[in-house]
Amino acid sequence: MDSNAHPYRSVLYIPGSKERALEKARELPTDAIIFDLEDAVAPDAKAEARATLVEALRQGGYGKRAKIVRINALTTEWGLEDARALRDAGADAILLPKVNNPSDIDNLSEVIGANLPVWTMMETPACVFNARDIAAHRQVTGLVAGTNDLTKDLGCRVRADRLPLMTALQRIVMAARAARIVAVDGVYNRFRDGDGLKAECEQGRDLGFDGKTLIHPAQIEIANTAFAPNNSELELAERQIAAYEESRASGQGIAVVDGQIVENLHVVAAQRILARAQAIRDMAAE
């Protein structure tokens, strides 16, 4: 799942148990949906939620939105049945929680087969330490930062700058980039705090995440804006590419834009920005 081929600016959690939410999600301007059978569903509602979600996915209607299902951990009484029920339901990926090492993904593969993509929750210290190997697994196409669980397990304080989580967040991004897969930032819990969400989205974008997991539809617009290239970035990318191509055509060894040298690595980054913008336009053209 290349984030340039499909944007993941906004990745909205939807409870798999709520038919109204599943219906409404078909119209929301989110890039991806995580249909949640884990944290969002009470233990006594797990089986019913599973059946409800399978039916919703088979009905379809979610357009270009990526459909990702977070099942329960395979170590729980519901995980295996979740995996069996969802492997042929039409999801684009299965999101596995409580992953600690690549063998956890192998266990899932035995149930869902080797062809259905897997995303992993990065929510334990062991998982973060093993991020490179997890991201390199042949079936893994996305990593999701589980910042609430990480905060709990680390015993760290909640800070607006997320300094206690910075090592974990950067390891997640680096592992994803090394494997050329998607990396999505953790949720922002105060869903009515638009300014706080915007700041955290911008921080996540600065770190290199492709987008943000969200807990409420009201957060979608802020995330979509924060993780999309802005007009100045697009304009600069176009000028960098043009200047570099002109310098090569004229036999000059150096291209300069706004007083800064433009090398091939800058052109690659500029092309990525333009490709991302096109992917967002394609998404909006639904």
Protein Blocks (a to p, Z undefined) as FASTA:
>chain_A
ZZklpccfbacdddfklmklmmmmmmpccfbdcddfklmpcfklmmmmmmmmmmmmmngo
nljaccddddddfkbmklmmmmmmmmmnopabdcdehifbfklmmmmmmmnopmbccddd
dfbfklmmmmmmmmmpmkbcbdcddfklmmmmnopacdfklmmmmmmmmmmmmmmmmnop
acdddddfblmlmmlmmmmmmmmmmnopabdcdfbfklmmmmmmmmpccfklmmmmmmmm
mmmmmmmmnopabdceehiacdfklmmmmmmmmmmmmmmmmmmmZZ
